[in-house]
Structures are given as structure tokens and as C-alpha cells.
Amino acid sequence: MFAYKLSNLYYSFMKPLYFLALMLFFSCGQQVTKKTNRTKEITFTKQGSLQILDSLNQPKARFDIELATDEYARQTGLMYRKSMKDSQAMLFIFEDEAPRYFYMKNTYIPLDIIYINGQNKIVSFAKDAKPLDETALPSHKAAKYVLEIKSGLADQYHLAVNDKVLWQRN
């Protein structure tokens, strides 16, 4: 009788351990895969074209433009992009004309930022904005539009305050 009780006690104790050992055995056989998040590179989408003219209406520069017309697009802008062609630009369109402040948070491309008023005239520049710099870059005057182009192009095209900016959607 003692031996029977001892064997019952042994099996009742060993049964959960046996089950646990089987679980470990089968779980070790499964391959563990590491999930990695891959972010898709944001690419340029041409949504229009833009031309900058001097005081005699002579063309100075031409760009294919991507438009930032809603709050999300204006907040994101050119963030996270690794490259941009000289012929490409982003035009930010606001509903009102007001002082603007831009910064380069999460922006890897050095930029010239051009502030444009409601009469489509350039009012100021923030040239050679440094990548990833979160310092505010003010317009100093009211602006309804903001154009971002690659750094150095404003000087290369001799862009100036009062140059006229014309743009159209595709």
C-alpha cells in the first residue's frame, strides 16, 4: 500500500514537469524570427510647376513642385527625405498671410527657404538652413507661401526680394 501511494505521489508530481518538458522541447524547435520595421523612403511627387520672375518679368528659375496644402503636409514638409533634385521644390500654401517660422527638424537636406506674400512676391529668405537644426527661421514679414529649394540655389539663380513667383497645379 505504501509503494502504491508513493508511486501515485510520484506521478502526480512528475506529470506537470513532464508536460513542461514537452512544451520546452517543442518551443525550442520553432525558429524565432526577428521582425524589423523598414521605413519606405519618401519620394518626390510632382503636383505642379513654379516659375520665379524678375522685376521685368524675365524668368530666373523654374521648379517642379510638390504642394503642402493641409496641416499634416505643412508640418511634415521635406522631413525624412534623403535627397532632392535641383529642379524640385516644395511649396507650402497657407490660408492666411502671417509671419512664418520654419525649422529643420528631421530634415536631412540643406535648404534655402523663401517666404512669399499674398501678392506672390518674395519678402525674405532663410538661406542655407542646416539639416536637423531646430532653430526657428522667421520670415520677418507676413507670408502666405513658403518655398523650399536646395541650399545655394537662391544665390545661384540670383533670387531677390520682390521677385515674382507664379505657380500652377498639374
C-alpha positions as CSV (number, residue, x, y, z in Angstrom):
1,M,0.0,0.0,0.0
2,F,2.8,2.4,0.9
3,A,4.5,1.7,-2.5
4,Y,1.2,2.4,-4.3
5,K,0.8,5.8,-2.5
6,L,4.4,6.6,-3.2
7,S,4.0,5.9,-7.0
8,N,0.8,7.9,-7.1
9,L,2.6,10.8,-5.5
10,Y,5.5,10.4,-7.9
11,Y,3.2,10.5,-11.0
12,S,1.1,13.4,-9.7
13,F,4.3,15.4,-9.1
14,M,6.0,14.4,-12.3
15,K,3.1,14.8,-14.7
16,P,3.3,18.7,-14.7
17,L,7.1,18.5,-15.1
18,Y,6.7,16.1,-18.0
19,F,4.2,18.4,-19.7
20,L,6.5,21.4,-19.1
21,A,9.5,19.5,-20.6
22,L,7.4,18.6,-23.7
23,M,6.4,22.3,-24.1
24,L,10.0,23.4,-23.9
25,F,11.1,20.7,-26.3
26,F,8.6,21.8,-29.0
27,S,9.1,25.5,-28.4
28,C,12.8,25.2,-28.9
29,G,12.3,23.7,-32.3
30,Q,10.5,26.8,-33.6
31,Q,12.6,29.3,-35.3
32,V,12.4,32.8,-33.8
33,T,12.2,35.5,-36.5
34,K,13.1,39.0,-35.7
35,K,10.7,41.5,-37.1
36,T,12.3,44.6,-38.4
37,N,10.4,47.8,-39.4
38,R,11.6,49.2,-42.7
39,T,10.5,52.7,-43.5
40,K,9.7,53.5,-47.1
41,E,11.7,56.3,-48.5
42,I,9.6,59.3,-49.3
43,T,9.9,60.3,-52.9
44,F,9.1,63.5,-54.7
45,T,5.6,63.8,-56.3
46,K,5.3,66.5,-58.9
47,Q,2.0,68.3,-58.3
48,G,2.7,71.5,-60.3
49,S,5.3,73.8,-61.6
50,L,6.6,77.1,-60.4
51,Q,8.5,80.0,-62.0
52,I,10.3,82.9,-60.5
53,L,10.5,86.2,-62.5
54,D,12.5,89.4,-62.0
55,S,11.0,92.9,-62.0
56,L,10.9,92.9,-65.8
57,N,9.0,89.6,-65.8
58,Q,12.1,87.8,-67.1
59,P,12.4,84.2,-65.9
60,K,15.1,83.5,-63.3
61,A,14.2,80.0,-62.1
62,R,11.8,77.1,-62.8
63,F,10.9,74.2,-60.4
64,D,8.7,71.2,-60.4
65,I,6.8,71.5,-57.1
66,E,5.2,69.3,-54.6
67,L,2.5,71.0,-52.6
68,A,1.9,71.1,-48.9
69,T,-1.7,72.3,-48.6
70,D,-3.0,70.6,-45.4
71,E,-1.8,70.7,-41.8
72,Y,-0.1,67.3,-41.9
73,A,1.8,68.1,-45.1
74,R,2.8,71.5,-43.8
75,Q,4.1,70.0,-40.6
76,T,6.0,67.2,-42.3
77,G,7.3,69.1,-45.3
78,L,10.6,67.6,-46.6
79,M,11.3,65.7,-43.3
80,Y,13.0,62.3,-43.6
81,R,13.9,62.8,-47.2
82,K,17.5,61.9,-48.2
83,S,17.7,63.7,-51.5
84,M,16.1,66.2,-53.8
85,K,17.0,67.3,-57.4
86,D,17.9,70.9,-58.1
87,S,14.8,71.1,-60.3
88,Q,12.5,70.1,-57.4
89,A,10.9,72.2,-54.7
90,M,8.2,72.1,-52.1
91,L,5.6,74.9,-51.9
92,F,3.7,75.4,-48.6
93,I,0.4,77.0,-49.0
94,F,-1.3,78.7,-46.1
95,E,-4.8,80.0,-45.8
96,D,-3.7,83.3,-44.4
97,E,-0.9,85.8,-44.7
98,A,1.1,85.9,-41.4
99,P,4.6,85.8,-40.0
100,R,6.0,82.3,-40.5
101,Y,8.6,80.3,-38.7
102,F,10.2,77.2,-40.2
103,Y,12.8,74.9,-38.8
104,M,14.8,71.9,-40.0
105,K,13.7,69.2,-37.5
106,N,14.2,65.7,-39.1
107,T,15.2,67.4,-42.4
108,Y,18.4,66.0,-43.9
109,I,18.7,68.2,-47.0
110,P,20.2,71.7,-46.6
111,L,17.7,74.2,-47.9
112,D,17.0,77.8,-48.9
113,I,13.6,78.8,-47.5
114,I,11.9,81.5,-49.4
115,Y,9.0,83.4,-47.9
116,I,6.3,84.8,-50.3
117,N,3.5,87.2,-49.6
118,G,-0.1,87.0,-50.8
119,Q,0.8,89.1,-53.9
120,N,3.2,86.4,-54.9
121,K,6.3,88.5,-54.2
122,I,9.4,87.2,-52.3
123,V,9.5,89.0,-48.9
124,S,12.5,87.3,-47.3
125,F,14.9,84.3,-47.3
126,A,16.4,81.9,-44.8
127,K,19.4,80.7,-46.8
128,D,21.5,77.6,-46.2
129,A,19.2,76.2,-43.5
130,K,21.2,73.5,-41.7
131,P,20.0,69.9,-41.6
132,L,18.4,68.8,-38.3
133,D,18.7,72.3,-36.8
134,E,15.6,73.1,-34.8
135,T,16.4,76.8,-34.6
136,A,13.4,78.9,-35.7
137,L,13.9,80.6,-39.1
138,P,11.4,83.5,-39.2
139,S,10.0,85.2,-42.3
140,H,10.4,88.7,-40.7
141,K,7.4,89.7,-42.8
142,A,3.9,88.3,-43.4
143,A,3.9,85.3,-45.8
144,K,1.2,83.2,-47.4
145,Y,3.5,80.8,-49.2
146,V,6.8,79.3,-48.4
147,L,9.1,77.7,-51.0
148,E,11.8,75.2,-50.0
149,I,14.6,74.6,-52.6
150,K,18.1,73.1,-52.3
151,S,20.6,75.2,-50.4
152,G,22.6,77.5,-52.7
153,L,20.0,77.7,-55.5
154,A,18.6,81.1,-54.3
155,D,22.1,82.6,-54.8
156,Q,22.8,80.6,-58.0
157,Y,19.6,82.0,-59.6
158,H,20.1,85.5,-58.1
159,L,16.7,85.4,-56.4
160,A,15.8,88.6,-54.7
161,V,13.2,90.3,-52.5
162,N,10.3,91.4,-54.7
163,D,10.9,88.8,-57.4
164,K,7.5,87.4,-58.6
165,V,6.5,83.8,-58.0
166,L,4.0,82.1,-60.4
167,W,2.8,78.6,-59.9
168,Q,0.2,76.2,-61.2
169,R,-1.1,72.8,-60.2
170,N,-0.9,69.9,-62.6
